[in-house]
Amino acid sequence: MSTKTKKATFNLHTNVLNELDKMMAQGIASSKNALVEQALVKELKELKRQARKSLWQQAAKDPLFLKDVAQVEADFKSADAETARGIN
């Protein structure tokens, strides 16, 4: 199954382009496009992970969120204990 692509133009520092050329000469990736896309996908995943982490850090300081978590834990305490007894 082929994924649709779209041409994009970016300006990169010459040292980055030189390193890209070196990697291509070593056969690191099938193409410059593939290597750049791979790097962007990896970076975008990391940015999303950092954004989620920041939201969790904010939530950890929110009294309403903490109260809700405590309530859920209390609601499931007996169910968790019952499940734990069944594991042994």
C-alpha positions as CSV (number, residue, x, y, z in Angstrom):
1,M,0.0,0.0,0.0
2,S,1.5,3.3,-1.1
3,T,1.3,6.4,1.1
4,K,0.7,9.7,-0.6
5,T,3.6,12.2,-0.4
6,K,3.8,15.9,-1.0
7,K,6.9,17.9,-2.0
8,A,8.2,20.3,0.6
9,T,11.1,22.7,0.6
10,F,13.2,23.5,3.7
11,N,16.3,25.5,4.3
12,L,18.9,23.7,6.3
13,H,22.3,24.7,7.6
14,T,25.1,23.6,5.3
15,N,26.7,21.5,8.1
16,V,23.5,19.5,8.4
17,L,23.4,19.0,4.7
18,N,27.0,17.9,4.7
19,E,26.3,15.3,7.4
20,L,23.3,14.1,5.5
21,D,25.5,13.6,2.4
22,K,28.0,11.7,4.5
23,M,25.3,9.4,5.9
24,M,24.0,8.8,2.4
25,A,27.5,7.9,1.2
26,Q,27.7,5.3,3.9
27,G,24.4,3.8,2.8
28,I,22.6,4.6,6.1
29,A,19.2,5.1,4.4
30,S,17.7,4.4,1.0
31,S,17.3,8.1,0.2
32,K,17.7,11.6,1.7
33,N,14.0,11.9,1.7
34,A,13.6,8.6,3.7
35,L,16.3,9.7,6.3
36,V,14.8,13.2,6.8
37,E,11.3,11.7,7.1
38,Q,12.5,9.1,9.6
39,A,14.2,11.8,11.7
40,L,11.1,14.0,11.6
41,V,8.8,11.2,12.6
42,K,11.1,10.4,15.5
43,E,11.2,14.0,16.6
44,L,7.5,14.5,16.3
45,K,6.9,11.5,18.5
46,E,9.2,12.9,21.1
47,L,7.5,16.3,21.0
48,K,4.1,14.6,21.6
49,R,5.6,12.6,24.5
50,Q,6.9,15.8,26.0
51,A,3.6,17.5,25.6
52,R,1.8,14.5,27.4
53,K,4.4,14.6,30.2
54,S,3.8,18.3,30.7
55,L,0.0,17.7,30.9
56,W,0.5,15.0,33.5
57,Q,2.8,17.2,35.5
58,Q,0.1,19.9,35.5
59,A,-2.5,17.4,36.4
60,A,-0.4,16.2,39.4
61,K,-0.8,19.7,40.8
62,D,-4.5,20.0,40.2
63,P,-6.5,19.3,43.4
64,L,-9.6,18.3,41.4
65,F,-7.7,15.8,39.3
66,L,-6.0,14.4,42.4
67,K,-9.4,14.1,44.1
68,D,-10.8,12.3,41.1
69,V,-7.9,9.9,41.0
70,A,-8.3,9.2,44.8
71,Q,-12.0,8.5,44.2
72,V,-11.4,6.1,41.4
73,E,-8.8,4.3,43.5
74,A,-11.3,4.0,46.4
75,D,-14.0,2.8,44.0
76,F,-11.9,0.0,42.7
77,K,-10.1,-0.9,45.9
78,S,-12.3,-3.9,46.7
79,A,-12.3,-5.0,43.0
80,D,-8.5,-4.9,42.9
81,A,-8.3,-6.9,46.2
82,E,-10.7,-9.5,44.8
83,T,-8.7,-9.8,41.6
84,A,-5.4,-10.1,43.6
85,R,-6.9,-13.0,45.7
86,G,-7.8,-14.8,42.5
87,I,-4.2,-14.6,41.1
88,N,-2.7,-16.7,43.9
